[in-house]
Amino acid sequence: MWFGQRVLVIANPSAGRGRAATSLGLLRSLLGKEDRLVLTESPRHGVELAREAGRSGDWPIIAAAGGDGTAHEVGCGLLESGNHEAALAVLPIGSANDYACGLKLGRHWWKRPGVKTRLAQVDAGRLEWTGADGKPGGTWFINGMAAGFNGQVTLESRKIRHLRGLPLYALAVWRALGSHRVGGAWRVSVDGVALAERPRLTVSLALGPREGNFVVAPRASLTDGLFDILAAEPLGMLEILRLLPGLAAGAALTHPRVWQGRGARVELGIGEGEAFIAHTDGELVVLPAMGVRGLTASVAPGRLRVVAGEGFGTAG
């Protein structure tokens, strides 16, 4: 195939809001005799397939053909497998493709014979929590996570079927503005240093620069062992709408009620009677019904091997 090594492709046939069929047809034509294509059949199936493939040791390249949800599942499965030699390759055919952007992989890179890529070690994130039932939970993530308003945006995006890309997430933001409720003060600790306790609209932890097509952390690096952190206090609807064009364009965010910093471990807490909503890589993992009042996220430096674009790791 593209890498001179055997490739297992785990593909989501529903990626791109159901527009993946044409891309998958082309993908099949590019596969070599030693390669294999497997389609996911249900949520989390990609995690299972990648975990099994990683544990087998038979595949030097395990590719995710789909959107950020597929990349998340395959990346998580590979991380869970404990295989540190196999590399994740992202073949972006989804709605946002934020992780591929962070790896400097263009949307159509895999369609171009001879395109230059390289292997790289990148950071991964780990999110852990305890539900109201006392049971612990956790997941890996590869691009970023956020709690609060950003989680509500993710929830709203799942209800929109006729759009993709930036228009999809812009509409989801608009709907979330009408449905998200800001509660009491949050406790936020970055590498053991507590921020002032106050109500928060959202806390976003970025490994890569983009989230839902918006550039929330333009200086974020997948290789520095740190999260780029945004902790926003409640903002009015007009304030948020004024910020969106700059986020879409990749401009640095500046606002007096948005704290920005960097750290390797972040702890979040919320008051009695409230509960978090949170996503990892655009996948909802914590819902209010779970009663989660505490979240801990940490960086695992260089934990994941990936196929990256030729310009990955260079300035700009």
C-alpha positions, 0 to 999 in steps of 0.5 A: 500500500502506501507504507511498504508494510502490511496494513489493516484498515478499520473503516466506518461505513457511516463516516462523513454523515453516510458519504463514505461509500465512494471513498471506501470503494477507492480505498479497496482498489488501493489495497495490496494483497497482504492488506486487509479492510474490516468494516465496523458494525457498531459503536466501540467496534473499532476499539475491539478490532484495533485492540485485537489487531494490536495484541496479535502483533501481525499488523505494523500499520493499523489504519482508521478510515473515517472521521475523528470518532473512528480515529478515536476508537482505533487509537484507543484500541491500539493504546489498550493493546499495549503494542508500542510498535504498530502505528496508527494511520488516519485516513480522513473521510469524516466530518471534521477530521481534526486529528488528521489536521494535527498530524499534517495529513491532508483530507485526500493524502491517502489517495495520492500515490507517492505522498511523503509521510513519516512515523512519529511518536505522539502524546496521548491523554487519559481521562478518569472519573467515578460515577454516582454509583461509585464505579470508576470509568476511564478512556484514552484520547488522542486529540483532546477532551472538554467538559461543559459547553463543548460537551453540549456542542458534541451532543447537539452535533449528534442530532444534526444529520444533513450537514458536515464540517464547519457548518455542522459544528457552527449550527451545533454551537448555536443550538448548544447556546440555547440548551446548556445551563451554567451551574455553580463554581468548578474546582480546577487544578493544573499540575497541583495548582488550583485556579480560583473557584468560579462558574465555568462555561467549559474547560478544554484540554487540547493535545492537537490544535483543532476541536470540532473544526475550530482552532481552539489551541493554535499553539498546541503540540502533539509531542510536547507532553502538555495539554493546552488548556482553556478554562472559560467563565460564563460568556454571553451568547453574543460574546461567544458568537463574536469569538467563533470567526476567529476560532474558525480562522485559527486566530489566537483567542484572547478574552478576559474571562478565558484563562489559558495555560499548559499542564500535564495533569488537570483535575476538575470538580463540581458541586453537590447536585450537579454533574459533568458532560464531557467528550473525548475526541468528539465522542461523548463519554460522560453524560449528566445522567452518570452523576460524575462530579470529578474528572482527572486528565493526564498526558502520556508523553510519546505513548502512541506511534502514528503516520504523520505528514511530511511537515509534522513537527516543523514550525507552522 
